[in-house]
């Protein structure tokens, strides 16, 4: 898990102190999803740990990225896709 620091870089999140009783009161933290990594080949050749302290990031919401590892995930992705497309295809009732 990661959080943004003052320089807007992601740093490892270490929970220090009391947990809030409501999730809404907790700090915003981020979890990498491994969707895309853009790195120089020498990072791989030198076995540099990922992520690095100065690695950039792109925030992806739940409707944009679905993790597919097996057949059930494919079915869930199709259901989600169809659900989102039905909502977006509905005519605007305000006209």
RAHU-V831363 format. One record per pair of residues at least 12 apart in sequence whose C-alpha atoms are under 6 Angstrom apart, sorted by sequence separation. I is the first residue (numbers start at 1). J is the second residue. D is the distance in whole Angstrom. If there is no record, write none. Layout:
# RAHU-V831363
i = (I	I)
j = (J	J)
d = (D	D)
This chain:
# RAHU-V831363
i = (1	3	2	3	2	1	1)
j = (13	29	29	30	30	30	31)
d = (5	5	5	6	5	6	5)
